[in-house]
Amino acid sequence: MIRFDNKAMAEQARAIFARSLTHCRQITREEWQQSRTIWRRFKQRWAYWLLVRIDPYLARRQWRMLPD
């Protein structure tokens, strides 16, 4: 949760959120489960592995290569 002391900024944030809701639709659990094919689950696991395992390794390696 974000709290704004500025009332105008809070109203703008609410308006942006309300506009975003007009582009959304509710997805039921059944729809979500049907959309999760074996191929999609494989891609999601592969992407997770890349981001969790490979990306931090590459970032540390690049950090070490920076000049002092």
N, C-alpha and C positions, 0 to 999 in steps of 0.2 A: 504494500500500500504506500502510496506517495501522498504526502500532505503538502499543500501549498498555502503559504500565508497570504499570497496575493489572490484575491477573489476573482479578478479578471482572468488570470492565468488558469485558475481552476475551472472556470466556466468554459474557456477555450478548450481545455483538455476534455471536458465532458462532451462538448460539441463534436470534437474529432472522434471520440469514441462512439457517439451516437451515429455519426455518418458511416463509420466503419461497420457498424452492425447491419446497416442496410445491405451490405455486400456479403453477409454471412448467411449460412443456413445451418440448421441443427442436424447433426448426424447421429443416428441411432447406433447402438452397440452392434446390432446385426449388420447394418451397412458397413461399419468399420471392419468387422471381422471378415465380411465377404470381400472387401477390397484388399485384404492382406494375403496376397498370393504367395506361393513359395518363392518365386523369383523376387518379389518385392521385399520379403523378409530377409532373403539372402543379401540383397543390395544394402538394406538397412544395417545388417550386422557387419558387412564389409566396411561401410562408411564409418560406423562406430569404431571399429578396430583401427582404421586409418587415423581418425581424429584423436583417439585416446592413446594409442601406442606409438604410431609413427610420427605424428605432428609434433608432440613434445620432444621427441628424440631429435628431430631435424632442427627445431627451434634452439635447443641446447647446443647443438653442434654449430649452428650459425652464430650463436652468442659467443662461443669460445673462440671463433675465428675473427671476431672483431678486434681491431687494434686497441691496445690499452691507452 
